[in-house]
Amino acid sequence: MEPNLSHPSSNPQTKSRGGLVAAIGILALAVLLIGGIMPRMQQQKTLAEDSADINKSVRPVNVVTPHSAPSEPLMLPSNIRALEETQIYARTNGYLAKRYVDIGSRVKQGDVLAEIASPDVDQQEFQAQADQAKSIASVGQTQADVRNKQANVEETLAEVAKSRASIEQAKAAKAGSESKLSQTKAALSASIARVAQVRQVLESQKASLKQTEAQKELAEVTAKRYRNLLSQGFVSQQDADQAEATFKTTSAAVESSRASIAAGQANVDAALQDVESAKAVVRAAEADVRSTTESVSAAQAALSSTKANVNAARANVGASRANVSAAEAQVRSSQANSQRFSVLKSFSKIIAPYDGVITMRNADVGALVAPGDASNPKLALFSIARVDTLRIQVGVPQTYFQVVRPGTKAKVLVKELAGRSFEGTIFQNAGAIDIGTRTLLTEIRIENKDGSLLPGMYAQVQFVSGGGKQAIRVPSSVLAFDANGPRVDVVGADKTLAFVPVKIGRDFGNEVEIVSGLKGDERLVNNPTDDLKVGQLVQILTGKEGK
């Protein structure tokens, strides 16, 4: 079987070409490693050697040592201010009628400083009071209207009760008329029944009359026959008399039957009249029932009408009460308006808000004044300041924030009052450090009963700091600054350098106070240069050497 010459792995030329490419790649990688890494390694080695040379070299330096000094009081400049200062403005339009004070006047709380004449406000107050009286009268009128409407409701309720009574009465009358109708109908039925009865009797009597008439005719014929027979001698006289008596008897019976028939006809006629009379009574009773039914309907309609009147009257009461509420609201509105003008009227007197001294006056008697506010200080009539107690606000550096605790004492010194010091008390502080100035706003209050101090004076506030402790001070020339803040270069016992960060307190010019970072016995490099390194050996030229 022949080999497959088309497969790449079976081609010798292809294999040799792939090996050459791989060799070239490995060579290029080696060149890159040698050209890139080796120079860096050489550079790092050089730097390490240079650093070792620097560390092994000895640098001459001058050193100084810190010294201790008593902690001095913290002295800060400040301005004396009144405990309260107020611009007093007019709160109503008018003319300044009277003025009782001027600059420098001492006043008590509630003293009248000036009076403003305000005729427009007086007229408006009078009008508001008249409107208030009118609205109060309107309330009384609407309340009376409510009472009248309520009385109408009571009247209509009484009419409702009366209508209900009328309905009951009409229903009772209807029931009576219906009962009477039933009775009359019963009487009519009885009359009709009697007519039938008497008619039956009449017919019976008529039948009896016919019978008796027949008997009479028979008796009459018999009597004639017996008379003829008697005349011929065929019957006896007694038989003839008997026949004649029978004839007479039957004749009497006929007359009696006829009389009974006449009486029966009269009874029928009377019964018919009773029927007609009963029908008339029934018709009257039916009319009475209709009348009482209509009366009931009319009473019910009257009840519905009176109920509608009750609802209407109650609606009127509700409307009247709404009018009362509206009138009362109008009263409150007019009272508020009247009160507003009364308050404006009370503003015609300018009153001192507290004990103090008048520090400014801007208006004279007769001047036109208008309401003002703090946005336009020129409209202020007076300025008043409370000076029996004064206050000073100072920004205490962050370093001393623990010194200014509320309740502690502070001295206040004024250059113009040499030989005197005033004791103040720290009243409060802001409770937060100002980011811009790194100070804590602190307020001191001073009693000023004798008036020695005036608002606006420049003064210095002395805080007792440190409680008499010794503070570490160093020359300003030992400080160096880097990204971490201030530091000093300290020479150790083995004469190598160490960088120690410090916290600076007060700056005295040539010296600074070190708050933290030093013990006080360190040897500090004076005028350190930027090329000094940590751990570098130094040779002390001046200053006190440590062992």
C-alpha positions as CSV (number, residue, x, y, z in Angstrom):
1,M,0.0,0.0,0.0
2,E,1.5,3.4,-1.0
3,P,1.8,6.2,1.6
4,N,-0.5,9.3,1.5
5,L,1.9,12.0,0.2
6,S,-0.7,14.8,0.8
7,H,-0.6,14.6,4.7
8,P,1.5,17.5,6.2
9,S,3.2,15.3,8.7
10,S,4.5,13.1,6.1
11,N,6.3,16.0,4.2
12,P,10.0,16.5,5.2
13,Q,10.1,20.0,3.8
14,T,7.2,21.1,6.0
15,K,8.8,19.7,9.2
16,S,12.1,21.5,8.6
17,R,10.2,24.9,7.9
18,G,8.3,24.5,11.3
19,G,11.4,23.9,13.3
20,L,13.1,27.0,11.8
21,V,10.1,29.2,12.8
22,A,10.2,27.9,16.4
23,A,13.9,28.6,16.7
24,I,13.5,32.1,15.4
25,G,10.7,32.8,18.0
26,I,12.8,31.5,20.9
27,L,15.8,33.6,19.8
28,A,13.6,36.8,19.6
29,L,12.2,36.1,23.1
30,A,15.7,35.8,24.5
31,V,16.7,39.1,22.9
32,L,13.7,40.8,24.4
33,L,14.4,39.5,27.9
34,I,18.1,40.5,27.7
35,G,17.3,43.9,26.3
36,G,14.4,44.8,28.7
37,I,15.0,43.0,32.0
38,M,18.8,43.2,32.3
39,P,19.0,47.1,32.1
40,R,16.4,47.3,34.9
41,M,18.2,44.9,37.0
42,Q,21.4,46.8,36.4
43,Q,19.6,50.1,37.3
44,Q,18.2,48.7,40.5
45,K,21.6,47.4,41.5
46,T,23.1,50.8,40.9
47,L,20.5,52.5,43.0
48,A,21.0,50.0,45.8
49,E,24.8,50.6,45.7
50,D,24.2,54.3,45.7
51,S,21.9,54.0,48.6
52,A,24.4,51.9,50.5
53,D,27.1,54.4,49.8
54,I,24.8,57.2,51.1
55,N,24.0,55.2,54.2
56,K,27.6,54.4,54.7
57,S,28.6,58.1,54.3
58,V,28.6,60.2,57.4
59,R,26.8,63.6,57.1
60,P,27.7,66.5,59.4
61,V,24.7,68.1,61.1
62,N,23.9,70.7,63.7
63,V,21.6,69.6,66.4
64,V,19.5,71.3,69.1
65,T,17.4,70.0,71.9
66,P,13.9,71.0,73.0
67,H,13.3,72.9,76.2
68,S,10.4,73.1,78.5
69,A,8.5,76.3,79.4
70,P,5.5,77.0,81.5
71,S,2.2,76.8,79.6
72,E,1.2,80.4,78.9
73,P,-2.4,81.5,78.9
74,L,-4.1,81.6,75.5
75,M,-4.7,85.2,74.5
76,L,-7.1,85.9,71.6
77,P,-8.3,89.2,70.2
78,S,-12.1,89.9,70.2
79,N,-14.8,92.5,70.0
80,I,-17.3,93.2,72.8
81,R,-20.9,93.1,71.8
82,A,-24.2,93.7,73.6
83,L,-26.0,90.7,74.8
84,E,-29.0,91.7,72.6
85,E,-29.1,94.4,69.9
86,T,-32.4,95.2,68.2
87,Q,-33.5,97.5,65.4
88,I,-37.0,98.8,66.3
89,Y,-39.2,99.5,63.3
90,A,-42.7,101.0,63.0
91,R,-45.4,98.4,62.3
92,T,-48.1,100.9,61.2
93,N,-48.4,104.0,58.9
94,G,-48.7,107.4,60.3
95,Y,-46.8,110.4,61.7
96,L,-44.4,110.4,64.7
97,A,-46.4,112.3,67.2
98,K,-44.2,112.1,70.3
99,R,-40.7,110.9,71.0
100,Y,-39.6,110.2,74.6
101,V,-36.0,109.0,74.2
102,D,-32.8,109.9,72.4
103,I,-29.4,108.2,71.9
104,G,-27.9,107.2,75.2
105,S,-31.2,107.0,77.0
106,R,-31.5,104.1,79.4
107,V,-34.9,102.5,79.3
108,K,-36.7,99.7,81.0
109,Q,-38.7,96.9,79.4
110,G,-42.1,98.2,78.5
111,D,-41.2,101.9,78.4
112,V,-42.9,103.9,75.6
113,L,-40.2,105.2,73.3
114,A,-42.4,107.1,70.9
115,E,-46.0,107.4,69.7
116,I,-47.3,107.3,66.2
117,A,-50.5,109.1,65.1
118,S,-52.3,106.9,62.6
119,P,-55.7,108.4,61.5
120,D,-56.1,105.9,58.7
121,V,-55.7,103.0,61.1
122,D,-58.1,104.7,63.5
123,Q,-60.8,105.0,60.8
124,Q,-60.2,101.4,59.7
125,E,-60.5,100.2,63.3
126,F,-63.8,102.1,63.6
127,Q,-65.1,100.6,60.4
128,A,-64.0,97.1,61.5
129,Q,-65.9,97.6,64.8
130,A,-69.0,98.7,63.0
131,D,-68.8,95.7,60.7
132,Q,-68.4,93.5,63.7
133,A,-71.5,95.0,65.4
134,K,-73.4,94.5,62.1
135,S,-72.4,90.9,61.8
136,I,-73.3,90.2,65.5
137,A,-76.8,91.7,64.8
138,S,-77.0,89.6,61.7
139,V,-76.3,86.5,63.8
140,G,-79.2,87.5,66.2
141,Q,-81.5,88.0,63.2
142,T,-80.6,84.6,61.7
143,Q,-81.0,82.9,65.1
144,A,-84.5,84.4,65.4
145,D,-85.3,83.2,61.9
146,V,-84.2,79.7,63.0
147,R,-86.5,79.9,66.0
148,N,-89.4,81.0,63.7
149,K,-88.7,78.2,61.3
150,Q,-88.5,75.8,64.2
151,A,-91.9,77.0,65.4
152,N,-93.2,76.4,61.9
153,V,-91.9,72.9,62.1
154,E,-93.7,72.4,65.4
155,E,-96.9,73.8,63.9
156,T,-96.7,71.5,60.9
157,L,-96.0,68.6,63.2
158,A,-99.1,69.5,65.1
159,E,-101.0,69.6,61.8
160,V,-99.6,66.2,61.0
161,A,-101.0,64.9,64.3
162,K,-104.3,66.6,63.6
163,S,-104.4,65.1,60.1
164,R,-103.7,61.7,61.5
165,A,-106.6,62.2,64.0
166,S,-108.8,63.3,61.1
167,I,-107.8,60.1,59.2
168,E,-108.7,58.0,62.2
169,Q,-112.0,59.8,62.6
170,A,-112.8,59.5,58.8
171,K,-111.9,55.8,59.0
172,A,-114.2,55.4,62.0
173,A,-117.0,57.2,60.1
174,K,-116.4,55.1,57.1
175,A,-116.5,51.9,59.2
176,G,-119.9,53.2,60.7
177,S,-121.3,54.0,57.2
178,E,-120.2,50.6,55.9
179,S,-121.9,49.0,58.9
180,K,-125.0,51.0,58.3
181,L,-124.9,50.0,54.7
182,S,-124.7,46.4,55.6
183,Q,-127.7,46.9,57.9
184,T,-129.7,48.7,55.3
185,K,-128.9,46.0,52.7
186,A,-130.0,43.4,55.3
187,A,-133.2,45.4,55.8
188,L,-133.7,45.6,52.0
189,S,-133.2,41.9,51.7
190,A,-135.8,41.4,54.5
191,S,-138.3,43.7,52.8
192,I,-137.8,41.9,49.5
193,A,-138.4,38.6,51.3
194,R,-141.6,40.0,52.9
195,V,-142.9,41.1,49.5
196,A,-142.5,37.6,48.3
197,Q,-144.1,36.3,51.4
198,V,-147.2,38.6,51.2
199,R,-147.5,37.9,47.5
200,Q,-147.5,34.2,48.2
201,V,-150.3,34.8,50.8
202,L,-152.2,37.0,48.3
203,E,-152.0,34.3,45.7
204,S,-153.2,31.7,48.2
205,Q,-156.1,34.0,49.1
206,K,-156.9,34.5,45.5
207,A,-157.0,30.7,45.0
208,S,-159.2,30.4,48.1
209,L,-161.5,33.2,46.6
210,K,-161.9,31.2,43.4
211,Q,-162.7,28.1,45.5
212,T,-165.3,29.9,47.6
213,E,-166.8,31.6,44.5
214,A,-167.1,28.1,43.0
215,Q,-168.7,26.9,46.2
216,K,-171.0,29.9,46.2
217,E,-172.1,29.3,42.6
218,L,-172.7,25.6,43.5
219,A,-174.6,26.6,46.6
220,E,-176.6,29.2,44.7
221,V,-177.6,26.6,42.0
222,T,-178.3,24.1,44.7
223,A,-180.5,26.6,46.6
224,K,-182.5,27.5,43.4
225,R,-182.9,23.8,42.6
226,Y,-184.2,23.2,46.2
227,R,-186.5,26.1,45.9
228,N,-188.0,24.7,42.7
229,L,-188.1,21.2,44.2
230,L,-189.7,22.6,47.3
231,S,-192.4,24.3,45.3
232,Q,-193.0,21.0,43.6
233,G,-192.9,19.2,46.9
234,F,-190.0,17.0,46.1
235,V,-187.8,18.1,49.0
236,S,-188.6,19.2,52.4
237,Q,-188.5,22.7,53.7
238,Q,-185.5,21.8,55.9
239,D,-183.5,20.7,52.9
240,A,-184.4,23.8,51.1
241,D,-183.4,25.9,54.1
242,Q,-180.2,24.0,54.4
243,A,-179.4,24.7,50.8
244,E,-180.2,28.4,51.2
245,A,-178.0,28.5,54.3
246,T,-175.2,26.9,52.5
247,F,-175.6,29.5,49.7
248,K,-175.5,32.4,52.2
249,T,-172.5,30.8,54.0
250,T,-170.5,30.5,50.8
251,S,-171.5,34.0,49.8
252,A,-170.1,35.3,53.1
253,A,-167.0,33.2,52.6
254,V,-166.6,34.8,49.1
255,E,-166.9,38.3,50.6
256,S,-164.5,37.3,53.3
257,S,-162.0,36.0,50.7
258,R,-162.3,39.1,48.7
259,A,-161.6,41.2,51.8
260,S,-158.6,39.0,52.6
261,I,-157.4,39.5,49.0
262,A,-157.8,43.3,49.4
263,A,-155.9,43.1,52.7
264,G,-153.2,40.9,51.1
265,Q,-152.9,43.3,48.2
266,A,-152.5,46.1,50.7
267,N,-149.8,44.1,52.5
268,V,-148.0,43.6,49.1
269,D,-148.2,47.2,48.3
270,A,-146.9,48.1,51.8
271,A,-144.1,45.5,51.4
272,L,-143.2,47.0,48.0
273,Q,-143.1,50.5,49.6
274,D,-140.8,49.1,52.3
275,V,-138.5,47.7,49.6
276,E,-138.3,51.0,47.9
277,S,-137.7,52.7,51.2
278,A,-135.0,50.2,52.0
279,K,-133.4,50.8,48.6
280,A,-133.4,54.5,49.3
281,V,-131.8,53.9,52.6
282,V,-129.2,51.6,50.9
283,R,-128.5,54.2,48.4
284,A,-128.1,56.8,51.1
285,A,-125.8,54.4,53.0
286,E,-123.7,53.8,49.9
287,A,-123.4,57.5,49.3
288,D,-122.4,57.9,53.0
289,V,-119.7,55.2,52.5
290,R,-118.4,57.0,49.4
291,S,-118.4,60.2,51.3
292,T,-116.5,58.8,54.2
293,T,-114.1,57.0,51.8
294,E,-113.4,60.3,50.1
295,S,-113.0,61.9,53.6
296,V,-110.4,59.3,54.4
297,S,-108.6,59.9,51.1
298,A,-108.7,63.6,51.7
299,A,-107.4,63.2,55.2
300,Q,-104.6,61.0,53.9
301,A,-103.8,63.6,51.2
302,A,-103.8,66.3,53.9
303,L,-101.4,64.1,56.0
304,S,-99.1,63.8,53.0
305,S,-99.3,67.5,52.4
306,T,-98.5,68.3,56.0
307,K,-95.6,65.8,56.0
308,A,-94.3,67.6,52.9
309,N,-94.8,70.9,54.8
310,V,-92.8,69.4,57.7
311,N,-89.9,68.4,55.4
312,A,-90.0,71.8,53.8
313,A,-90.1,73.5,57.3
314,R,-87.2,71.4,58.4
315,A,-85.3,72.2,55.2
316,N,-86.0,75.9,56.0
317,V,-84.6,75.3,59.5
318,G,-81.5,73.7,58.0
319,A,-81.1,76.7,55.6
320,S,-81.6,79.1,58.5
321,R,-79.0,77.3,60.6
322,A,-76.6,77.4,57.6
323,N,-77.3,81.2,57.5
324,V,-76.5,81.3,61.3
325,S,-73.2,79.5,60.7
326,A,-72.4,81.9,57.8
327,A,-73.3,84.8,60.0
328,E,-71.2,83.5,62.9
329,A,-68.3,83.0,60.4
330,Q,-68.8,86.5,59.3
331,V,-68.7,87.6,63.0
332,R,-65.4,85.7,63.5
333,S,-64.0,87.3,60.3
334,S,-65.1,90.8,61.4
335,Q,-63.7,90.1,64.9
336,A,-60.4,89.0,63.4
337,N,-60.4,92.1,61.2
338,S,-61.3,94.3,64.2
339,Q,-58.6,92.6,66.2
340,R,-56.1,93.2,63.5
341,F,-56.8,96.9,63.4
342,S,-56.7,96.9,67.2
343,V,-53.3,95.3,67.1
344,L,-52.2,97.9,64.4
345,K,-53.6,100.6,66.7
346,S,-51.5,99.2,69.6
347,F,-48.4,99.5,67.4
348,S,-48.9,103.3,67.5
349,K,-46.9,103.0,70.7
350,I,-43.2,102.0,70.3
351,I,-42.3,99.9,73.3
352,A,-38.9,98.9,74.6
353,P,-38.5,95.1,74.3
354,Y,-36.1,94.9,77.2
355,D,-33.9,96.9,79.6
356,G,-31.1,98.7,77.6
357,V,-29.7,101.8,76.1
358,I,-30.8,103.6,73.0
359,T,-27.9,103.5,70.6
360,M,-29.5,105.1,67.5
361,R,-32.5,107.3,66.6
362,N,-33.5,107.9,63.0
363,A,-36.8,109.9,63.2
364,D,-38.0,113.2,64.5
365,V,-41.4,114.3,65.6
366,G,-43.7,114.9,62.6
367,A,-41.8,112.5,60.3
368,L,-43.9,110.2,58.2
369,V,-43.2,106.6,59.1
370,A,-44.1,103.3,57.5
371,P,-43.8,99.7,58.5
372,G,-40.3,98.4,57.9
373,D,-38.2,95.2,58.3
374,A,-34.6,94.2,58.6
375,S,-34.1,94.3,54.8
376,N,-34.1,98.1,55.0
377,P,-32.2,99.2,58.2
378,K,-32.7,102.9,57.2
379,L,-36.4,102.6,58.1
380,A,-35.5,101.6,61.7
381,L,-36.8,104.3,64.2
382,F,-34.5,103.2,67.1
383,S,-31.7,100.8,68.0
384,I,-31.6,99.4,71.5
385,A,-28.8,97.4,73.1
386,R,-28.8,95.4,76.3
387,V,-25.6,96.3,78.0
388,D,-26.0,95.0,81.6
389,T,-24.5,91.8,80.3
390,L,-22.1,91.7,77.4
391,R,-20.9,88.9,75.2
392,I,-17.7,88.1,73.2
393,Q,-17.4,85.6,70.5
394,V,-13.9,84.3,69.6
395,G,-12.6,81.5,67.5
396,V,-10.4,79.2,69.7
397,P,-7.8,77.2,67.8
398,Q,-8.6,73.5,67.5
399,T,-5.5,72.7,69.7
400,Y,-7.2,74.4,72.7
401,F,-10.8,73.2,72.2
402,Q,-10.7,71.3,75.5
403,V,-9.8,74.4,77.4
404,V,-13.0,76.3,76.5
405,R,-15.6,74.2,78.4
406,P,-18.8,76.0,79.3
407,G,-18.8,77.3,82.9
408,T,-15.0,78.0,83.0
409,K,-13.7,81.5,83.6
410,A,-11.8,83.8,81.2
411,K,-10.2,87.2,81.7
412,V,-11.1,90.1,79.4
413,L,-8.6,92.9,79.0
414,V,-9.2,96.3,77.4
415,K,-6.2,98.4,76.6
416,E,-8.0,101.7,77.4
417,L,-8.8,100.4,80.9
418,A,-5.3,99.6,82.0
419,G,-5.0,98.0,85.4
420,R,-8.4,96.5,85.2
421,S,-9.4,93.0,84.2
422,F,-12.9,91.7,83.8
423,E,-13.9,88.2,84.6
424,G,-16.1,86.5,82.1
425,T,-17.7,83.0,81.9
426,I,-17.7,80.7,79.0
427,F,-21.4,80.4,78.2
428,Q,-21.4,78.1,75.3
429,N,-19.5,77.0,72.2
430,A,-20.5,76.0,68.7
431,G,-19.9,72.3,69.3
432,A,-18.2,71.9,66.0
433,I,-14.8,73.0,64.5
434,D,-15.0,75.4,61.6
435,I,-13.4,73.6,58.7
436,G,-12.0,76.8,57.0
437,T,-10.3,78.2,60.1
438,R,-9.9,75.1,62.3
439,T,-11.3,77.1,65.2
440,L,-14.2,76.6,67.7
441,L,-16.6,79.5,68.0
442,T,-16.9,80.3,71.7
443,E,-19.1,82.8,73.5
444,I,-18.0,84.5,76.8
445,R,-20.5,86.6,78.8
446,I,-19.4,89.4,81.1
447,E,-21.5,91.2,83.8
448,N,-21.4,95.0,83.1
449,K,-23.5,96.4,86.0
450,D,-21.4,99.6,86.3
451,G,-21.3,100.2,82.5
452,S,-17.5,100.3,82.3
453,L,-17.5,98.3,79.1
454,L,-19.2,99.5,75.9
455,P,-20.4,97.4,73.0
456,G,-18.0,97.6,70.1
457,M,-14.8,97.8,72.2
458,Y,-11.8,95.9,71.1
459,A,-10.6,93.5,73.8
460,Q,-8.4,90.5,74.4
461,V,-9.7,87.3,76.0
462,Q,-7.2,85.3,78.2
463,F,-7.9,81.6,78.6
464,V,-6.0,79.5,81.2
465,S,-4.5,76.6,79.1
466,G,-2.6,73.6,80.3
467,G,-3.4,73.9,84.0
468,G,0.2,75.1,84.8
469,K,1.9,72.2,82.9
470,Q,5.3,72.5,81.2
471,A,5.1,72.8,77.4
472,I,7.8,71.6,75.0
473,R,9.2,74.3,72.7
474,V,11.7,73.9,69.8
475,P,13.2,76.4,67.3
476,S,11.2,76.9,64.2
477,S,14.3,75.9,62.2
478,V,14.0,72.2,63.1
479,L,10.7,71.7,61.4
480,A,10.5,70.0,58.1
481,F,7.3,69.4,56.1
482,D,6.3,66.6,53.7
483,A,3.1,65.1,52.5
484,N,2.3,63.7,56.0
485,G,2.6,67.1,57.7
486,P,5.2,68.6,60.0
487,R,8.1,66.5,61.3
488,V,11.5,66.7,62.9
489,D,14.7,64.8,62.1
490,V,15.8,63.0,65.3
491,V,19.4,61.8,65.8
492,G,19.3,58.5,67.6
493,A,21.8,56.9,70.1
494,D,23.5,55.1,67.2
495,K,23.8,58.5,65.4
496,T,21.3,57.5,62.7
497,L,18.4,59.6,61.5
498,A,14.7,59.0,62.3
499,F,11.8,61.1,61.0
500,V,9.3,61.8,63.8
501,P,5.9,63.5,63.0
502,V,4.9,66.2,65.4
503,K,1.8,68.3,66.2
504,I,2.4,72.0,66.4
505,G,0.6,74.2,69.0
506,R,1.2,77.9,69.3
507,D,3.7,79.7,67.1
508,F,5.9,82.2,69.0
509,G,7.9,83.3,66.0
510,N,11.4,81.9,66.5
511,E,10.0,79.0,68.5
512,V,7.0,76.8,68.2
513,E,5.1,74.8,70.8
514,I,5.0,71.0,70.2
515,V,1.8,69.5,71.5
516,S,2.6,65.8,70.7
517,G,5.4,63.7,69.2
518,L,8.4,64.6,71.4
519,K,9.4,63.8,75.0
520,G,11.8,66.7,75.4
521,D,15.2,65.0,75.5
522,E,15.6,64.3,71.7
523,R,18.4,65.7,69.6
524,L,16.9,67.5,66.6
525,V,18.7,68.4,63.4
526,N,18.7,72.1,62.9
527,N,17.9,73.3,59.4
528,P,17.4,69.8,57.9
529,T,17.9,69.4,54.1
530,D,15.8,67.4,51.7
531,D,18.6,64.9,50.9
532,L,18.7,63.5,54.4
533,K,17.4,59.9,54.6
534,V,16.0,57.8,57.3
535,G,18.7,55.6,58.9
536,Q,21.6,57.7,57.5
537,L,24.7,58.1,59.8
538,V,25.4,61.7,60.9
539,Q,28.2,63.5,62.6
540,I,27.1,66.0,65.2
541,L,28.9,69.3,64.9
542,T,27.1,71.4,67.6
543,G,24.7,70.7,70.2
544,K,24.5,68.2,73.0
545,E,25.5,64.6,72.0
546,G,23.8,61.6,73.5
547,K,25.6,58.5,74.5
